[in-house]
């Protein structure tokens, strides 16, 4: 029998009522059951499964996709939050004589810890977990071969959007940094039960290997600032008071060779009225903003950081650029130049 991390629910006598109840309950979790077998077959075909593959599925529902994956794979690991759906998919696998190839994990995949190793992900995923799930997959190690995912149409369009496109955003640039994304199939809302309010798409995500040699936390923070007002210039976005204050605190903490004593740099919003925090900086010939005593107050530190931000943006001619027009290589260049000046984002 397939492995399951919770007890199988007891059967219900009223079959019609049970199926209707399951549909309503699963809709509550944001899952719309794919009922068109041609689309199911198309997803399985695009996955190009090997007999040695372990497949990860998210939200198997009643098992329409699962039952097509089992004969082609060595093993299917399925995450499901609805225990009644767990019972249904295990029952179908057992009836097909393939329960030994199925492992069901009851719970929310986004709230679980590390994922088990897998080769391919094939799933009709609940719409509300699309973004966190995609990045959980892309940050998973060891890297998988590819993912074939059913997602909301607009979400798919954002993933594949290019610089200058209306839907180009942080989601686009972050996904494309870590993977190659391809739109495969348009799927109308009537192919689901119950039908969602919007159309869907099947996409293919292939992780880049090896992954780019950069700190994704820094990258994410950089793009968050750049896209905070994507129609504004980068200079305008990076010179806001909140951004400069944050970068200044990072600058003080990541340059210990300049700091002679441990002084906490208190976030701007917690400063007492009339109090300016002090940061003790080792005097250097290049530091023209320092007092003769060797002390630099936070305002002077912010001025130093702002000068560095302007220097970077003007030197690579990005000062009047907008985030919506920059591609992955442009943002990598921007991050590298900031880091050269000692500017870090985490």
C-alpha positions as CSV (number, residue, x, y, z in Angstrom):
1,X,0.0,0.0,0.0
2,X,1.2,3.5,-0.7
3,X,2.9,5.3,2.2
4,X,0.9,8.0,3.9
5,X,1.8,10.1,6.9
6,X,-1.7,10.2,8.4
7,X,-4.6,7.8,8.8
8,X,-6.8,7.1,5.8
9,X,-10.3,8.6,6.4
10,X,-13.2,6.2,6.7
11,X,-15.5,5.6,3.8
12,X,-18.8,7.4,3.2
13,X,-21.9,5.6,2.1
14,X,-23.4,8.3,0.0
15,X,-21.1,8.2,-3.1
16,X,-22.6,11.0,-5.0
17,X,-22.6,13.3,-1.9
18,X,-19.1,12.2,-1.1
19,X,-17.8,13.2,-4.6
20,X,-19.6,16.5,-4.5
21,X,-18.3,17.2,-1.0
22,X,-14.7,16.4,-2.2
23,X,-15.0,18.9,-5.0
24,X,-16.2,21.6,-2.7
25,X,-13.6,20.8,-0.1
26,X,-10.7,20.8,-2.6
27,X,-11.9,24.0,-4.1
28,X,-11.4,25.5,-0.6
29,X,-7.7,24.6,-0.9
30,X,-7.5,26.4,-4.3
31,X,-7.3,23.2,-6.3
32,X,-9.3,22.8,-9.5
33,X,-9.4,19.2,-10.7
34,X,-8.2,18.8,-14.3
35,X,-10.8,16.6,-16.1
36,X,-9.6,16.7,-19.7
37,X,-7.6,13.5,-20.4
38,X,-6.0,15.0,-23.5
39,X,-4.3,17.7,-21.5
40,X,-3.3,15.2,-18.8
41,X,-1.7,13.1,-21.5
42,X,0.0,16.2,-23.0
43,X,1.6,17.1,-19.6
44,X,2.9,13.5,-19.2
45,X,4.3,13.5,-22.7
46,X,6.1,16.8,-22.3
47,X,7.7,15.5,-19.1
48,X,9.6,12.9,-21.1
49,X,9.7,10.5,-18.2
50,X,12.2,7.7,-17.8
51,X,11.6,4.4,-16.1
52,X,14.2,5.4,-13.4
53,X,12.6,8.7,-12.5
54,X,11.1,9.7,-9.2
55,X,8.3,12.2,-9.9
56,X,7.1,14.9,-7.5
57,X,3.4,15.8,-7.8
58,X,1.6,18.5,-5.9
59,X,-2.1,18.4,-5.3
60,X,-3.0,15.1,-7.0
61,X,-6.7,15.4,-6.2
62,X,-8.6,12.3,-7.3
63,X,-5.5,11.0,-9.2
64,X,-6.3,11.8,-12.8
65,X,-2.7,12.8,-13.4
66,X,-1.2,10.4,-10.9
67,X,-2.6,7.4,-12.5
68,X,-0.9,8.4,-15.8
69,X,2.5,9.0,-14.1
70,X,2.7,5.8,-12.2
71,X,3.2,3.4,-15.2
72,X,6.0,5.6,-16.7
73,X,8.0,6.4,-13.5
74,X,9.9,4.4,-10.9
75,X,8.0,6.3,-8.1
76,X,5.6,9.1,-7.6
77,X,5.7,11.2,-4.4
78,X,2.5,13.3,-4.0
79,X,1.8,16.1,-1.5
80,X,-1.8,16.5,-0.7
81,X,-3.6,18.6,2.0
82,X,-7.1,17.0,1.8
83,X,-7.2,13.6,3.5
84,X,-10.2,12.5,1.5
85,X,-8.3,13.1,-1.7
86,X,-5.5,11.1,-0.2
87,X,-7.8,8.1,0.2
88,X,-9.1,8.5,-3.3
89,X,-5.7,8.6,-5.0
90,X,-4.4,5.6,-3.0
91,X,-7.5,3.7,-3.9
92,X,-7.0,4.3,-7.6
93,X,-3.3,3.3,-7.4
94,X,-4.3,0.1,-5.6
95,X,-7.0,-0.7,-8.1
96,X,-4.4,-0.3,-10.9
97,X,-1.9,-2.5,-9.1
98,X,0.6,0.3,-8.6
99,X,0.2,1.2,-5.0
100,X,3.9,0.2,-4.3
101,X,5.1,3.0,-6.6
102,X,3.1,5.7,-4.8
103,X,4.0,7.6,-1.7
104,X,1.5,10.2,-0.4
105,X,2.6,12.9,2.0
106,X,-0.2,14.7,3.8
107,X,0.5,18.3,4.3
108,X,1.2,21.7,2.7
109,X,4.4,21.4,0.6
110,X,5.2,25.1,1.1
111,X,5.3,24.6,4.9
112,X,7.2,21.4,4.8
113,X,11.0,21.2,5.3
114,X,13.4,20.0,2.6
115,X,11.8,18.1,-0.2
116,X,12.8,14.5,-0.9
117,X,15.1,14.0,-3.9
118,X,13.2,13.8,-7.2
119,X,14.0,14.0,-11.0
120,X,10.8,15.6,-12.4
121,X,7.9,17.6,-11.0
122,X,4.6,17.3,-12.8
123,X,1.6,19.0,-11.2
124,X,-1.6,20.9,-11.5
125,X,-0.8,23.2,-8.6
126,X,-3.1,25.2,-6.4
127,X,-3.0,28.7,-7.8
128,X,-2.4,30.4,-4.4
129,X,0.9,28.6,-3.8
130,X,2.3,29.1,-7.4
131,X,5.0,31.7,-6.6
132,X,6.3,30.2,-3.3
133,X,6.2,26.7,-4.8
134,X,8.2,27.7,-7.9
135,X,11.0,29.2,-5.8
136,X,11.0,26.3,-3.4
137,X,11.5,24.0,-6.3
138,X,14.2,26.2,-7.9
139,X,16.2,26.5,-4.6
140,X,15.9,22.7,-4.0
141,X,19.1,20.7,-4.1
142,X,20.1,18.5,-5.8
143,X,18.5,20.2,-8.8
144,X,15.8,18.3,-10.7
145,X,15.7,17.9,-14.5
146,X,12.5,19.9,-15.2
147,X,9.0,20.8,-14.0
148,X,5.8,20.6,-16.0
149,X,3.3,22.8,-14.2
150,X,-0.3,23.8,-14.7
151,X,-0.6,27.4,-13.5
152,X,-2.8,30.5,-13.9
153,X,-2.5,32.0,-17.3
154,X,-1.3,35.5,-16.1
155,X,1.2,33.8,-13.7
156,X,2.6,31.9,-16.7
157,X,2.8,35.1,-18.7
158,X,4.7,36.9,-16.0
159,X,7.2,34.0,-15.8
160,X,8.1,34.2,-19.5
161,X,7.8,38.0,-19.9
162,X,10.8,39.8,-21.4
163,X,12.2,43.3,-20.7
164,X,9.8,45.9,-22.0
165,X,6.7,43.6,-21.7
166,X,3.8,44.9,-19.7
167,X,3.9,42.0,-17.3
168,X,7.7,42.0,-16.8
169,X,8.3,42.1,-13.0
170,X,10.4,40.7,-10.2
171,X,8.8,37.3,-10.6
172,X,10.1,37.3,-14.3
173,X,13.7,38.3,-13.5
174,X,14.0,36.0,-10.4
175,X,12.7,33.0,-12.2
176,X,14.8,33.6,-15.3
177,X,17.9,34.0,-13.2
178,X,17.5,30.4,-11.9
179,X,15.8,28.7,-14.8
180,X,14.7,28.5,-18.4
181,X,10.9,28.9,-18.7
182,X,8.8,27.9,-21.7
183,X,5.1,28.3,-22.3
184,X,3.7,25.0,-23.6
185,X,-0.1,24.8,-23.6
186,X,-3.1,27.2,-23.2
187,X,-5.8,25.6,-21.1
188,X,-9.4,27.0,-21.0
189,X,-11.2,27.2,-17.6
190,X,-13.8,24.6,-18.8
191,X,-11.2,21.9,-18.6
192,X,-11.5,21.9,-14.8
193,X,-14.0,20.9,-12.1
194,X,-15.0,23.2,-10.6
195,X,-14.0,25.7,-13.3
196,X,-11.8,28.5,-12.1
197,X,-12.5,32.2,-12.9
198,X,-9.5,32.5,-15.2
199,X,-7.7,30.4,-17.9
200,X,-4.6,28.4,-17.2
201,X,-1.4,27.4,-19.0
202,X,1.1,24.5,-18.9
203,X,4.7,25.7,-18.5
204,X,8.1,23.9,-18.5
205,X,10.8,25.1,-16.0
206,X,14.3,23.8,-16.4
207,X,16.8,24.8,-13.6
208,X,20.0,26.4,-14.8
209,X,23.0,24.1,-14.0
210,X,25.2,25.1,-12.5
211,X,23.3,27.9,-10.8
212,X,24.6,31.4,-11.1
213,X,27.5,32.1,-8.6
214,X,25.8,34.8,-6.6
215,X,24.0,35.3,-3.3
216,X,20.3,34.9,-4.1
217,X,19.3,36.7,-1.0
218,X,21.2,39.8,-2.2
219,X,19.8,39.4,-5.7
220,X,16.3,39.2,-4.4
221,X,16.7,42.3,-2.2
222,X,18.3,44.2,-5.1
223,X,15.5,43.4,-7.5
224,X,12.9,44.2,-4.8
225,X,14.3,47.8,-4.7
226,X,14.6,48.1,-8.4
227,X,11.0,47.0,-9.1
228,X,9.4,48.8,-6.1
229,X,8.4,51.5,-8.6
230,X,9.3,49.9,-11.9
231,X,8.4,53.0,-13.9
232,X,10.8,55.2,-11.9
233,X,14.5,55.3,-12.7
234,X,16.9,53.2,-10.8
235,X,18.5,56.4,-9.4
236,X,15.2,57.5,-8.0
237,X,14.5,54.1,-6.4
238,X,17.9,53.6,-4.9
239,X,18.1,57.1,-3.4
240,X,15.0,56.9,-1.3
241,X,15.6,57.6,2.4
242,X,14.5,54.1,3.4
243,X,16.8,52.4,0.9
244,X,19.9,54.5,1.8
245,X,19.3,53.9,5.5
246,X,19.1,50.2,5.0
247,X,22.2,50.1,2.7
248,X,24.1,52.3,5.3
249,X,23.4,49.8,8.1
250,X,24.6,47.0,5.8
251,X,27.7,49.0,4.9
252,X,28.6,49.5,8.6
253,X,28.1,45.8,9.4
254,X,29.9,44.4,6.4
255,X,33.0,46.6,6.7
256,X,34.5,45.5,10.1
257,X,38.0,46.6,9.0
258,X,36.7,50.2,9.1
259,X,35.0,49.9,12.5
260,X,37.2,50.4,15.6
261,X,34.5,49.7,18.2
262,X,31.2,47.8,18.3
263,X,28.4,50.3,18.0
264,X,24.9,49.2,17.1
265,X,23.4,51.1,14.2
266,X,19.8,51.5,15.2
267,X,17.2,51.4,12.4
268,X,16.0,54.8,11.5
269,X,12.4,54.2,12.7
270,X,13.6,53.4,16.2
271,X,15.8,56.5,16.7
272,X,14.9,58.6,19.7
273,X,14.0,62.2,18.9
274,X,17.1,64.4,18.7
275,X,19.4,61.4,18.9
276,X,21.8,60.6,16.0
277,X,23.6,57.2,16.3
278,X,27.4,57.2,16.0
279,X,29.5,54.8,14.0
280,X,33.2,54.9,14.8
281,X,35.1,54.7,11.5
282,X,38.9,54.3,11.1
283,X,40.1,57.5,9.5
284,X,41.4,57.0,5.9
285,X,42.7,59.5,3.4
286,X,39.8,58.9,1.0
287,X,37.2,59.6,3.6
288,X,36.5,63.3,3.3
289,X,33.3,63.4,5.4
290,X,34.8,62.4,8.7
291,X,35.3,64.6,11.7
292,X,38.8,65.0,13.1
293,X,37.8,62.9,16.1
294,X,37.4,59.9,13.8
295,X,33.7,59.6,14.5
296,X,31.2,59.5,11.7
297,X,27.5,60.0,12.6
298,X,24.8,58.1,10.8
299,X,23.9,61.0,8.5
300,X,27.5,61.2,7.3
301,X,27.5,57.4,6.8
302,X,24.3,57.8,4.7
303,X,26.0,60.5,2.6
304,X,29.0,58.3,2.0
305,X,26.7,55.4,0.9
306,X,24.6,57.7,-1.3
307,X,27.7,58.9,-3.1
308,X,28.7,55.3,-3.7
309,X,25.2,54.5,-5.1
310,X,25.4,57.4,-7.5
311,X,28.9,56.5,-8.5
312,X,27.9,52.9,-9.4
313,X,24.7,53.9,-11.3
314,X,26.4,56.7,-13.3
315,X,29.6,54.7,-14.1
316,X,27.6,51.9,-15.8
317,X,25.1,54.4,-17.3
318,X,22.1,52.9,-15.4
319,X,21.1,56.0,-13.6
320,X,18.3,56.8,-16.0
321,X,17.4,53.2,-16.7
322,X,14.2,51.6,-15.5
323,X,13.9,48.1,-14.0
324,X,11.3,47.1,-16.7
325,X,14.0,47.5,-19.4
326,X,16.8,45.5,-17.8
327,X,17.5,41.8,-18.3
328,X,19.2,39.2,-16.1
329,X,22.7,40.1,-17.3
330,X,22.1,43.8,-16.6
331,X,21.0,43.0,-13.0
332,X,24.0,40.7,-12.4
333,X,26.3,43.6,-13.7
334,X,24.5,46.0,-11.3
335,X,24.9,43.7,-8.3
336,X,28.6,43.1,-9.0
337,X,29.3,46.8,-9.3
338,X,27.5,47.6,-6.1
339,X,29.4,44.8,-4.3
340,X,32.8,46.2,-5.6
341,X,31.9,49.5,-3.8
342,X,31.1,47.6,-0.6
343,X,27.3,48.0,-1.0
344,X,25.4,44.9,0.0
345,X,21.7,44.3,0.2
346,X,21.5,41.7,3.0
